[in-house]
Amino acid sequence: MKLVHVDISRQINFDESMNYALAIENSQEFYRLTAQFVGQCNGEQGDFALYDGQLIDIAKSCLVFYDYYSDLLSSKKATNAVQTQIVDILKNNDFIEDFSNLNVLIANINEKILEKTDLPISCLDEIDYENFTKMLGYKVSKSQSLVDDILSFVQLNMTGKTKVVAFIGLCDVLSQQQTQSLLKMLNYMRLKVLLIESHIKYKLEQCETVIVDEDLCVI
């Protein structure tokens, strides 16, 4: 599998290494290329291309991380993934009687409420699995470790089509040991890793390096 870009003469060849560090030392080029890559991971058009025997959809194949200060596990994407899992659990186990009893209780409460108002109020007649899951607000709790939160987010959102996990500026917020540990765990999950950095901050084992220097020469 290869990731290529028209302005980068070297390919990111994941068949040769599961991990790559792409250092873009020119600030304007760093912003241009990272903005383009993030956009493509979100379904926009751009000049990056991912090949695995044939051209494959970057948006479906890549997870990208760049905001390490927000709560990853409270994002809409993570919340939706958790709630989908909870709904699947409810559907695949015997909760029919429980929900029948719950809806009787809700109907009784609604009746008492509506008796006390003259307003033309409408409401749900019953709670289904989706309503119940949203109401209780299931989510994965944030830990004290950015590495653990990243792994939880990946586990929640990876599909059979997910092939690459990309990070922008990760080495600025994790130590060499933490980054090395994260790469090993992602590789264990059979995922390729791309680190996009403004410079090479430290050496990582089993990680190939491609550098776009200040003059846009590729090393």
LINFENCOR-V207761 format. One record per backbone hydrogen bond with DSSP energy under -0.5 kcal/mol. NH is the residue of the N-H (numbers start at 0). CO is the residue of the C=O. If there is no record, write none. Layout:
BEGIN
nh = (NH:NH)
co = (CO:CO)
END
This chain:
BEGIN
nh = (1:2:3:3:4:5:7:8:11:12:13:13:14:15:16:19:20:21:21:22:22:23:23:24:24:25:26:29:30:31:32:33:34:35:36:37:38:39:40:41:42:43:48:49:50:51:55:60:61:62:64:67:71:73:74:78:79:80:81:82:83:84:85:86:87:88:89:90:91:92:94:98:99:100:101:102:103:104:105:106:107:108:109:110:111:112:113:114:115:116:120:127:131:132:133:134:135:136:137:148:149:150:151:152:153:154:155:156:157:161:162:163:164:165:165:166:167:168:168:171:172:173:178:179:180:181:182:183:184:185:186:187:188:189:190:191:192:193:194:195:195:196:196:200:206:207:209:211:212:212:215:218:218)
co = (50:11:1:48:7:46:4:6:2:10:0:11:0:12:12:192:207:19:194:20:209:21:196:22:211:211:24:25:26:27:28:29:30:31:32:33:34:35:36:37:39:38:3:55:1:53:49:56:57:163:165:65:69:70:71:74:75:76:77:78:79:80:81:82:83:84:85:86:87:89:92:94:95:96:97:98:99:100:101:102:103:104:105:106:107:108:109:110:112:113:118:125:127:128:129:130:131:132:132:144:145:146:147:148:149:150:151:152:153:158:60:60:191:62:163:193:64:166:195:168:169:169:174:175:176:177:178:179:180:181:182:183:184:186:185:162:17:164:19:166:193:21:194:198:203:18:20:22:210:216:212:210:216)
END
